[in-house]
Each structure stands twice: as structure tokens, then as C-alpha cells.
């Protein structure tokens, strides 16, 4: 009996030790090291590689970096993954949308959380005036894989699906689409599921694109099954991650179900030509998608060189 108890205690000690080793230093150490993270890995390791003296300017919503020695230009300060002041962690919004300011994380945990202003442009077919909406959205960072998500009810269902009790409470909660309610349940999940930290996770990577050739100039508004809205024009591409392997994309009143793989990049082509009554969506093979992405990038570079040449002539 004594030997068995010893074996059990040894197993528990080894399990706890191996679990502790999986927790990244940013969650394990008592304080954040002051400095700038160039990458997500530096954030995980609580090891900023840029430790030059800097100050932080901005309000409670939008912050920017200013280097005191003025060696680093403003353009470069927008390129970092994030930074820490020693007390708080700030993340670059350019990691998940077109803006490039810094937001303070409200919680650094299994799922990190903060809020951001998101502008959505919706084009109504047949109307020359687009609808522009700006909303305050919760943003989540999955610390196990570095992927970002705009928080909504569908994402909450995906996060809470392994905790039946918490999921049931959330489904019955009033105002469950409100940021404060979602954040409260996310915090409860973080506290109860620290054993998930360090687990290998892989979501499905998606590239949504439109070629420039023979396409209408109109932007196409696409809504995903987790209620995220994307607007895509000719010669543009959008990358995002999806937590499920079945994706529904809707254009207007028409929706298309697309089976995804989390072992390869999923390329989805949007088309809207002059002869089309409405936009179309189709998944294409990997090589075809990679070819079209290179084509789109080459077009961007040509447009950039042309713009630079025109500016030089002025």
C-alpha cells in the first residue's frame, strides 16, 4: 500500500510538473517585462526583444508608441506585435484588422481579451451609397495558437462547448450578445480550464480572394456563419481562422456551405463579373489558390510602383 501511494504521488508530481512546463512564461511569471514584442512568441515567452526607452501616448482606447531617442520612425512603431509597460500588455490591432494602433489587454489568460472599434462597410446591391457601421467589439486571442477572433455568440458557443455547465448558463443568460456578459463567461472559463493552456490546437486557415481580371469594381459583402462581415473588392484577399471545419458564407440572401480542412490552407474564390446576377463563391484547389494569390500580390506591387512613379513626377 505504501509503495502504491508513493507511485500515485510520483505520477501526480510528474503530471503537475509537465503541466507547469506547458504554461508560457507570460502567464507563469509574476510581472511583465517592459519592452516591445516583435512576435507572438516573444509575448508568450515574456521576452520582448526591443527594450529601448519608449513612452506610450493615447487615451483609454487607442495608444501609440513613441521612442524617446527618435531613432525608430512612426511607421516602424506600427509594425510590432505588441508591447508591455511592465504593468499591462498592449496588442497591435494590425494583427487582425487594417488599423495599426495598440489596445490594452483586459485579461491575459487562456483566452486573452480586450475591446476594439471595428468599422464595417456593407454594399447594398443596386444602391450607390454603402452603409458604414462602427461598433465596439470584444476581441479574443487564443494563447495556444496565436489566432484572433471577434467575440460573438457563435464564438462563445465554440469556446464553452467543452464545459456543459457553463455553456448551459451562458445560453440562458440575458443579453448574452453583450460584451460584458461574454467577457464574464470567458473569465469563468479561463479560471476553470487552466489545464488547457499549452495544448496544441490548430484551426482551419482560410484565404478569401477576388481576382482583378474581368471583375466588377463593386465590393462584395460576405457574412460568415459566426456573423463576421467581410468586404472584398477586385484584386483583394482576406485571411482569417475558423474554429470549425464547416463554414457557411452568405452573400445577400444566398448562402453556401464549405467543408474546411485544418491541415492545409483553404482557398475560397469570390467572383462578381458583369454577366453575373449576384456574386459567387467557390473553393479552389491549393495550387490554383496559391497561383491566384501570387497574381494578386504581383498586381499590388505593380500598382505600388506606378503610384510611386506618379508621385516622383509631380
Residue, then its C-alpha position, 0 to 999 in steps of 0.5 A: x500500500x505504501x509503495x502504491x501511494x508513493x507511485x500515485x504521488x510520483x505520477x501526480x508530481x510528474x503530471x503537475x510538473x509537465x503541466x507547469x512546463x506547458x504554461x508560457x512564461x507570460x502567464x507563469x511569471x509574476x510581472x511583465x517585462x517592459x519592452x516591445x514584442x516583435x512576435x507572438x512568441x516573444x509575448x508568450x515567452x515574456x521576452x520582448x526583444x526591443x527594450x529601448x526607452x519608449x513612452x506610450x501616448x493615447x487615451x483609454x482606447x487607442x495608444x501609440x508608441x513613441x521612442x524617446x531617442x527618435x531613432x525608430x520612425x512612426x511607421x516602424x512603431x506600427x509594425x510590432x506585435x505588441x508591447x508591455x509597460x511592465x504593468x499591462x500588455x498592449x496588442x497591435x490591432x494590425x494583427x487582425x484588422x487594417x488599423x495599426x494602433x495598440x489596445x490594452x489587454x483586459x485579461x491575459x489568460x487562456x483566452x486573452x481579451x480586450x475591446x476594439x472599434x471595428x468599422x464595417x462597410x456593407x454594399x447594398x446591391x443596386x444602391x450607390x451609397x454603402x452603409x458604414x457601421x462602427x461598433x465596439x467589439x470584444x476581441x479574443x486571442x487564443x494563447x495556444x495558437x496565436x489566432x484572433x477572433x471577434x467575440x460573438x455568440x457563435x464564438x462563445x458557443x465554440x469556446x464553452x462547448x467543452x464545459x456543459x455547465x457553463x455553456x448551459x448558463x451562458x445560453x440562458x443568460x440575458x443579453x448574452x450578445x453583450x460584451x460584458x456578459x461574454x467577457x464574464x463567461x470567458x473569465x469563468x472559463x479561463x479560471x476553470x480550464x487552466x489545464x488547457x493552456x499549452x495544448x496544441x490546437x490548430x484551426x482551419x486557415x482560410x484565404x478569401x480572394x477576388x481576382x482583378x481580371x474581368x471583375x466588377x469594381x463593386x465590393x462584395x459583402x460576405x457574412x460568415x456563419x459566426x456573423x463576421x462581415x467581410x468586404x472584398x473588392x477586385x484584386x483583394x484577399x482576406x485571411x482569417x481562422x475558423x474554429x470549425x471545419x464547416x463554414x457557411x458564407x452568405x452573400x445577400x440572401x444566398x448562402x453556401x456551405x464549405x467543408x474546411x480542412x485544418x491541415x492545409x490552407x483553404x482557398x475560397x474564390x469570390x467572383x462578381x463579373x458583369x454577366x453575373x446576377x449576384x456574386x459567387x463563391x467557390x473553393x479552389x484547389x491549393x495550387x490554383x489558390x496559391x497561383x491566384x494569390x501570387x497574381x494578386x500580390x504581383x498586381x499590388x506591387x505593380x500598382x505600388x510602383x506606378x503610384x510611386x512613379x506618379x508621385x516622383x513626377x509631380 
